[in-house]
Amino acid sequence: MQTDASIKTVALVREFGELRAVDGIDLDIQPGEIYGFLGPNGAGKSTTVRMLCTLLTPTSGQAIIGGYDVAADPGAVRLRIGVALQEASLDPKQTGAELLRLQGLLYGLPKSLMKQRVAELGELIDLTDALDRRISTYSGGMKRRLDLAAALVHNPDILFLDEPTTGLDPLSRARVWDEVRRLNKELGMTIFLTTQYLEEADELADRVAIIDHGKIVAEGTPADLKRSVGADVIVARVDGDASAVRTAIESVPGVLSVETHGNELIVSTENGSATISPVAVALATCQVAVRDLTLRTPTLDDVFLDLTGARIANETVEDDHEKEKQA
């Protein structure tokens, strides 16, 4: 299969006994794209990544990574990808620098270049001052960033990040996000990011696929997916009967519809951020006292709820690997 895509799959399937963990996935991810793979634990995200990284053989279908088939030429695929999986495999007795040097030597980098490469990676992930310390002294966020550096040591064309911020505190999570953006922007690296965090996919991904029970149920930009489930909603609570100002609000440019319930107005609009100020002005012109004015925009969780009838945030935490073991 000839393709210019960085990642291309056709009808990709992985079964574990009677369990079909990945059920006919088609992907077409272009060079330089950040692609978010969003879904709850157990949806098939990690199984998909492990096939794309040559750690699992597909049951059927085809996957082409960097121009090479994962089943027919796994060695060529491995030379072109970097991988940071959920569980960082770090030797606590090593220093950060020792780990990076070993990783570089395993990929065939010349010893003469290793000192410079380790220094570059330490600066990239902001760990320069800690590289000579044993990994056992690192925090969870530092270990995650070191694992990311190890995946980058050979300058891969494609980077796979499997839930890279799971378990991290908000500050460490934000730093990992910054590194992902920088790698994509400065190096043009294609990044395949699996996550169960809605905000993470929304913040980082150019496009998002939502996976549920091994199938892709939606794909598109975060903005397009959110628009697909409905309009933005402005909610205003006023003193007195809201129906008295309904006509004035309906005439505001950008307003699609207005509902009133007692002292509350529910205003639907295609662009809430652009419409909320004119709505506030219209209410003031009507000389009505406004108790509060809020804007609610659809989220990726709303998209998932609309497609599957469940919310990602309320799923029971269960790792893909546990389901695989049970199978």
Buried (B, 14 or more C-beta within 10 A) or exposed (E): EEEEBBBBBBEBBBBBEEEBBBBBBEBBBBBBBBBBBBBBBBBBBBBBBBBBBBBBEBBEBBBBBBBBBBBEBBEBBBBBBBBBBBEBEBEEEBBBBBBBBBBBEEBEBEEEEBEEBBBBBBEBBEBBEBBEBBBEEBEEBBBBBBBBBBBBBBEBBBBBBBBBBBEBEEEBBEBBBEBBBEBBEEBEBBBBBBBBBBEBBBBBBBBBBBBBBBBBBBBBEBEEBBBBBEBBBBEBBBEEEBBEBBEBBEEBEBBEEBEBEEBBBBBBBEEBEEBBEBBBEBBEEBEBEBEEBEBEBBBBBBBBBBBBEEBBEEBEEEBBBEBBEEE
